[in-house]
Amino acid sequence: MKKNFKDIIIIGFALFAMFFGAGNLIFPPYLGKMVGKSFFVAIIGFLITGVGLPLMGIIASAKINGSFEDMANRVGRIFSLISGTAMILAIGPLLAIPRTAATTYELGVKPFFTGINPLVAIIVYFLINSAFVLKPSSIIDNIGKILTPLLLLMLSIIIIKGIINPIGNIENTPITNVFPMSLLQGYQTMDAMASVIFSSIIIASVVSKGYNTKAKIISTTMSSGIVAVVGLAFVYGGLLYLGAQTVKTLPGNIMKTELVIEIARRTLGAFGSIALGLSVALACLTTSIGLTATAAEYFSKTVTKGKVSYQTNVLLITIISIIIANMGVDRIIKFASPILSILYPVVIVLISITLMGKLIKNNKVVKFTVYTTLTFSLIDTIINNMYISSSLKDVFYLIPLSKQGFAWLIPSLLVLFLTSLFTRVQHIDDEEQQSAA
């Protein structure tokens, strides 16, 4: 019993460290500032997609003892390769990796060295990043092991002090549809995608501790997940609450990274903002090294089948990441929104269908449902990000939940139900014909 409890705590902290991307700290405070007194609803929404979905992804992977590739293969091998590549690009050189560099500059360099050109700082960041990726060292792993608890301790002090001595009064804001907006904000963590890509690491950790049966793997993962969820709920919820205290005290057009620094400064003073900035910067670097290595290995082995070397892929990823990182955090987030609004619904549906297990046996059901999700997500993204005539928008908005950003949900559920019913009836007819013959 003691061993089981100890394992759950250790794996729980490993899950926490996996989902607790330092770059994700910028989202809860800004969301809190936007919603003000509706912070509790926002916390629930953000935690569902920012924490709950990643945990579901790990459990779904444990259920099939596989990863995203195994889930997506039910749709088709070509779909699996294309969607897997799109996800690696998203958590790699297009979004996540450049965001770690931009966050490092805005939190750990710009506030203290105002004269440094952002491009110079970003290039130096990626030179260090590439050095560790091309020549792996245990140093960076040890830094990561020290930084996660240190960062958690620092954030805990900031949150507790902010609760005891509020930065300002929590006020009403004009924001409506707080819950669906908060769900969409949780997409920006990209943790649901990361969970199905890196699930094998956690599953291997569970198995290595002697939990060999599927039931034990799933139960241990779920129990460990509760530990991670509690920790993340405290951090994300606490930061969102502190952000809600800044509705009137800080400018409405403040940048996301500036808001984090200002909250640290107002709770812990100048030293607090410096310590937090440097800790987040180093934590971002450790995350970036892991993501770069994973992306380079994927493109080398899976996409190019060894035709393009690991080292060349590292170079290409670095160049693309430097260009995008120079856009700045807020512009990267804006750039990410349409990409994530297409990818995330597909990931959500695949995770959900995997968790349904034997209820969805026919791969045709999976294929039709996923393609329906993808189609409506694409249309929704185009309508919301391009100039479309108001009459066409009005027609599209007849779909339930389309104005909230979830146009894909009802059509996907409808197709799931109808195709499941059709394939079941067809299966019964086939059995009757066989018995009659």
N, C-alpha and C positions, 0 to 999 in steps of 0.2 A: 504493500500500500504506500509506504514511504517512497519507494523507488518510483512508483507510478506518479505520485504527486510531484516529485522532484523533476522527472522527465517532462511533465506537463508544463511546469514553470519554465524550464530551460527552452523547450520548443516554442512555448508561448512568447518568450522574449526574442527568439529567433524570428518568429513571424512578425512581431512588433518592429524589429529592426528592418525587416524586408519591406514592410509597408510604410514605415516612417521615413519617407524620403525628405531630406532636409529642405529641398525646394518646395515641398508641399505646404510648408509652414506659412507661406505668403497668402494662401487662399482663405482659411477660416477668418482671420482678422478683417480682411476686406469685405467678406460676406457679412460679417457681423456689423460692420459700419454701414453697409447698404440697407440692412433690414431693421436695425435698431431694436425696438421692443418685441419684435417677432423673432428674436434670436433663438428661442427654444424650438420653434417649428423648423427654423433653418438648421439647427444642430441635428435634428432627427433626419432631415432630408440629406444633408451632407454625409452623415454617418452611414446611411443606407448604401449610397453609391461609392463613397470614399473608403468605407471599412467593411460593410456587410457583403458587398459584391466580391471584393478580393477574397474574403474568407470562403464564400460560396465557391469561388474558382478553385481554391486549394482543395476543398472537400470533394468537388466534382472530379478533379484530377485524381484524388485518392480513390474515389469510387471505381474508376476505370483503370487505375494504376498506369496513367498516361499523362498526356499534356494536351495543349491546344491542337496539335497536329492530329491526334487521335479523335478529338471531338469533331474537327472540321473535315476529316476524312469521310465522315458519314454523309457529307454533302457531295464530296468528290475530291479526287487527288489534286486536280488543277485548282479548284477553289481553295483547298487547304494550303497549297503553295503560295497562291496569290495573297490570300488573307493573312497568312503567317508572315509573309514578306512585308505586307503593309503594316502589320503590328510591330515588327522589328524596326522598321523605318520610323514609326511613331515614337517608340520608347528608345530609339537610337538617334541617328543624326538629324532627323527632321524636327523633333520636338524636345524630348527629355534631355538628351546630352547637351545641346546648346543652351537649354534653360538652366542647367546646373552652372554653366560658365557665366551666363548673364546674371544669375542670382549671386554668384560669388563676387562678381565685380560690383554689383549694386549694394550688396550687404557688407562685404568684407574689404573692399578697396576704395570705392568712390567716397564713402563718408569720411575717410581718414586721409586719403591722398587725392585730393580734388583735382590736382594738375595732371594726373595720369590719363592718357588717351585710352578710351575703352577698348579699342582694337588692339593696342599694345598689350594691355592687361589680359585680354582674351587669348591672344597668341601665346603669351607666356604660360597661361593656364593650360592650354592644350599641348604645349611642349612638355610640361611636367606630366600631364595625363598620358601622352604617347610614350614617354619614357617608361612609365610603370606598366603600360599595356604590352609594350614590345619586350620588356624584360621584367616579368612578374617578380614581386618580392613580398616576403612575409611582413615587411614594415607596414605596408598600407593596410593589411588585414588587422594588424595590431592597433594601428591608429583608429581604424573603424570600431574595433571592440571597445576602445577607451572613449571615443567620441560620443557614441550613442547614449551610454548611461550619463555622461557628462552633460550632453545637450538636454537630455530628459530632466536631469536634476535642475539645470538652469531654467528651463521652461516651467517646471513645477513651481520654483520660487517666484518667477514672474507672475504666473497665474494666481497662486495663492495670495501674493501681495496685492495683485490687482483686484482680487475679490474683497480683501480686507480694507484696502485703501483705493477705492475706485478712481480711475483717471478722470471720469466725468459722469454726468447723469445719462442714463439710457433714455433716448427720445424716440418718438414715432418718426417714421420715414414714409415717403409716398409710394414705396415699392409694393406692388401687388403680386399675387401668385408666388408667394415666398417659397412654398414647399416644392413645386416643380422646378423653380429656378435653382433651389439648393441642391436638388437631385442632379441637375445638369452641371452645377459647379463641381460636384464630386467627380465628374468625368475627368476633370483637369488633373487629378492625382495620377491618373493612368494606372492605378494599382490593380484594377480588375484584369487589365491586359497583362501586366507584369506577373500576376498570380498564376495564370495558366501557362505562361512562358517559363517561369522559374519554379513551378510547383515540384518538379523532380528533386530539387535541392531539399525541400522540407520533407517530402515523402521518404527520401533516402535517409534523412536524419532520424525519422520515426522508426524506420526499419532497422537502422543500425543499433537502436536501443532495445531491440528484441521483440518488437511488435510486428509479427510476420503475417498474420491473417488480415484479410480485408476489413473485417469487423473491428479488429483492434486498431488498425491503422486509421480508420475513419473516426472511431470514438476518441482516440488520443489526439488526432488532429482537431476535432471539434472542441474538445476540452481545452487544448492549447490555444485554440482560436478565441475562446472566451477571455483568456488572459490578455491576448493581443488587443481584442476589442475594447476591453476596459481601459487599457493604457492609452489607446488611440482616442477613445471617446473623451478621456480626461484632457488630453493635449489639444485635440481639435476643438472640442466643446469649450474648453477654457479660453483658448485663443479667440474663438468666435465671440464669446461673452465679453472679452476685453475689447475686441473691435467694436462691439455694440456701444461701449462706453465713450467712443470717440466721435459719435455722430455730429455733435456740435463743437467739440473741443479741437478737432483737426479739420483742415480744409477738405472739401468734398472731392477735389481733383488730385488728392495725394496719391502717389504711386504705391503699388502694393508693397514693394520692398521698403520704401520710406516709412510706411505705416508700421511695419514690424520693428524697425529700428527705433521709431518714436515711442512705441509701446514699451520697448525694453528700456529706453532712456528715462521714461517717466515713472517706471516702476523700480529700476535698479540704479539709475543715474548713468553718468557717462561711461563708467567702467562696465556696466551691464550691457550697453549697446556695443561696446568694443568686443567684449568677450563673446557675446552672442553672434556678432558678425563674423568673427574669426572661426568660431566653432561650426557655424553653418557653412562657411566657405570650405573648410576642410572636409566636412561631411559630404558636401556636394562633390568634391573631388573624388572621394572614395566611391561614391555612387557612379560617377561618370566613368571611372576606370572599369568598373564591373560591366556597365552597359556597353562601353566601347568594345571590350573584349568579347562579350556575348554576340554583339552585332557582327563584328569582323569574322568570328568563327562561323556564324550562321551563313553569311554571304559566301564565305570561302567553301564550306562543305556542302551546304544544302542548295544554294542558288547556282553557284558557278561550278560545282562539282570538282573543286581543286584547280580549275583553270586560272582563277585569280587568287593569288596567295593571300594568306592571313595578313602579312605586312602591308601589301598593297591596299587591302580593304581598310586597314587601320588608317592609312594615309588619306584615302578617299573620304572616309567618315570624318576625319579630323578637318579636312578642308571644308566640307559641307557644313559641319558644326560651327566652324569659325565664322562663316558667312552669315548663318542664321543667328548665332549668338550676338552678333554685332547689332541686331535689330533691337535688342533690349527686352526685358522680361515682359512688359505689358504688351508689346507688339507680337511677341512669340505666342503669348496666351491667346491673343486675338486670332492669330494665324492657326492655332491649334483647334479652336472651337469647331469649325466646319469639318475638319478631319475626324475629330473625336465623335461628332454627332453622327457620322457614318459608321465608324468602327465599333463604337460602344454597344449600340443596339444588337449588332450581330454577336458580339461576345456574350451579352446578357442572355440572348436566346439560346446559344449553344451551351452555356453553363446550365441554364434552367432545364433544357431538354436532357442533358447528361444526368442531372440530379433526379429527373423523373424515372430514370432507369428503364425497367422492363415495360413501363406503361407506353413507351414509344419505341416499338421494336422495328418498325419499317423505316428504312433509310429514305424512302420517297417522301414520307411525312416531314422528316428533318430537312430535306432538300427544298421542298416547296415552302416550308415555314421560313427558313433562313433567307431564301431568295425574295420572299415577300417583305421580310424585314429590311433587307438591303435595298430593295426598290423604293420603298416608302421613305427610308432614311435619306436616300439620295435625292428624291424629289423634295423632301422637306428642307434639306440643306440648300439645294438650288434656289428654292422659293425664298428662303430667309436670308440668302447671301448674294443674290443677284437681282437685277431690276426685272421684275415680272409685273405684268398688268394687274391692276387691282381686281378685275373680274375673275382672272384665273386664281388669284389668291383666295378670293371669296369662295370659289368652288372647292378649293383644297381645304379650306378651313371648316368645311361642313363635316370633315372627318373628326370624330370625337378625339379630344386631347391634342389636336394639331396645333392650336394656338399656344399650348404649354410646352411644345417641343417633343411630343410623344405621338406623332401621327402614325408611327409604325406599330404601336402596341395593339390596338383593336383589330386591324387587318391581320396581324400575325396570329393573334389568338383565334380569330375566325378561321383562318386557313389551317391552323393546327388542329382545330376541332373537326372541320369538314374532311380534311384528308385522313385523319385518324378514323373517322366514321366510315369513310368510303373504303379504305384499305381493309378495315375489319369486316365490313359486309362482303367485300370481294373475297376475302380469305374464307369466310363461311360458305359462300357459293362454290368456291373451288373444292372445299372439303366435301360438300354435298354431291358434287359431280363425280368426285373420285369414288365416294362410297356407292353411288348409283352404278358406276361402271363395274 
